[in-house]
Amino acid sequence: MSREQLPLFPLKTVLFPGAPLSLRIFEQRYLDMVRDCARSGTGFGVVCAWPAEEEGRARHARIGTEAMMVDFDQLEDGLLGVTCRGQRRFLIRETRARDDGLLLGEVDWLPPEPAVPVPPRCGALQTLMQELMRHRDLADHFEVDIEDASSLGRTLAASLALPEEHAQALLEMTDPVARLEGLISLLHDADEDEDG
């Protein structure tokens, strides 16, 4: 694995490879980060931020996703709007803060997932994805191969309103079929909660 330094943006969200992310940037350290990334054509790391611990130190996940900017504009409220797309996953080995508070991570890039066919027992997820893609706002922002377990699992996980800890667990999985089975389990639990 190749180690690299990556500016980190802790957010209360989980970004999946291939998924879109819209940001409103107002803090100077992140405005500088976005400008530097735009100039160099590089991305930044999005990591899920957990609630602060008792001693006041914020925590974040150790596995995140590189975000590459695809568009930016000034919003009506004067803030910078940035549209990104998730790319590669990474593992944070260590972090340090710059003087301006921007977090920099020493990261290892995780290998891309292999293309694996969707097993018949996960066919209901293919049907669900087809239903979701009938909604234009989703179809405009996602490209999905419903025959590929990795593409299907990541896109579904990004499309559904999952609690951050569940979404993070799915992001961290390295087996595409296990991710599909995890999604089935989460959807089953959600159905039981509604019925109960």
N, C-alpha and C positions, 0 to 999 in steps of 0.2 A: 504494500500500500504506500502511496506517495503522500508525504506529509506536506502541508501547505498552511500558510497563515491566511485567515479569512475574517473580515469584519463580521460581527454577529449582531443580529437584531432580535432580542428576545420579545416575543409577542404572545398574547393569550390565544394562540391558534396553532394548528399543526399544518404545515405545508407539505403536500405530497408531490413527488415528481410528476410533471405534466399538468399540474393543477394551476389555475390562475390565482393571483393574489392582488388585491387593490389596497394601497396604503395611502394614508394622509400623513404627510411628513411636516412636522413643525419644529422639532428640537434641532438646534444647530448642529449637534454632533452627527445626526442622521442626515441632515441636509448636506453636510460635508461628505459623508460616506457615499451618498447617492451621486454627488457630483464627481467624486473620485472614481466610482465604479463606471459611470457613464463615459468618463474620459478614457479609462483604460480598457473598456469593454469587458469588465469582469463582473462577477456576481458577489452577493453577500449571503451570509448564512442566516436562515430563519430558524430559531429554536423556540420551542414551547416554554413559556415562563410559568413556573409554578407559584402558588401563593408564598409570600415571604415567611420565612421561619421566625421563631420567637426572637432570636437575637437580631432580627432586622435585616438579615442578608437574603437577598432575592436568590431564588434557585431557578435553574432551567434544565431542560432535558439535555442528555449527552449526545443524542443523535438528532440531527436536523437535516434540512434540505437547502441546497443552494438556490437562491432566487436570482434570476436574470431579468433585468428590466427590458420590457418590450415597448413601453410608451410612458410618457409623462406629460402633464399639463398643469396649469394653474387652476385651482378650483374656485368656485364662486366666493368662498370665504377667505380667499387669498392664500390658502395653504397649497403646498405642492402635492399633486396627486400622481402616484406612481403605480403603473400596472406591471406586474412581474409574472413570471412563470417558473414553477418549480423544475429543477434540473436534477443534479446528483445528490445522493444522500451522503452524509459525512458523520464521523465519530469525533467528538471533541476530546483531545488528549489533555490539554491544559488551556487556561485562559489568563489574560491579563487585561487591565483597563488602561487606556491611554489617559493623558492628563485631562482631556475633555470628557472622560467618562465612557467613551466608546469601547465596547468589549471586543477584544481580538482573540480569536481562537486558533490554537495549533490543531489542525484537523487531519484526519486520514480519510480519504475518499473510500466509500464502500463500493465493492464491485457491483456492476449492473446485474439485475436479476435475469435469469435465463427465461426464454420463452417456453412456457409450459401450457399444454392444453387444459382447458377447464374440465374437471371430471364431471360425469353425469350427475353425481349427487349434489353438485353446486349449480345445476341448471336454472334453479329459481332465481339466482342472482343475475343471470344473463337476461331473464325476462324482466326483472326489476330495472336493470340498466336500460333496456330498450324502452320501457315506460318512461323513465326519467328523461331520456334523450328526446322524447317527444316535446318536452318543454324547450322553447326556443332559447331562453337565456342560458340553459345548460348546454344545449347542442352547439351554441355559438362559442362557448368557452372551453369545451372539452373535446379531445379526440380520444376515442376508446376502441380497442379491438376486443370485442366480447368473447372471442375464441381464445384469447391469451389470458391466463390466470393472473399474471402480474398487472397487465393493463386494466383488466376488469376490477381487480381488488383495489388498486390504488385509486382508480377513478370513482368507484362506489364510495370508498372511505372518504374521499374528498368531497363528494356530493351530498352525503348524508349529514344531518346535524348531530354529530356524535359528541359526547363529553370529551374534553381534551385528553383525559387520561386514557380513554379507550382508543381515540384516534392515534395517540402517541404509541401505544402498544402495537397497533396495526402497522404504523410506519416502521417500527423497529424490527418487525418480523423479516426474516430473510427467505422464508419458504412461501412462494406465492399461493400455493394451495392451502397452507395453514392460515394465511390471511383471509382467504375466502371462507374457510370453516369458522374463523373467528367472527367474521361478519354475520354469518348465519346464526351463530350463537347469540350475538348481540341483538340481532333483529328478533330472534325467538324470545329472548328475555324481555325486550321492549313490548312485544305482543302480550306476553303473560302479565306484565305490569298493567297494561291497559285493560285487560280482561278482569284482572283481580281487583 
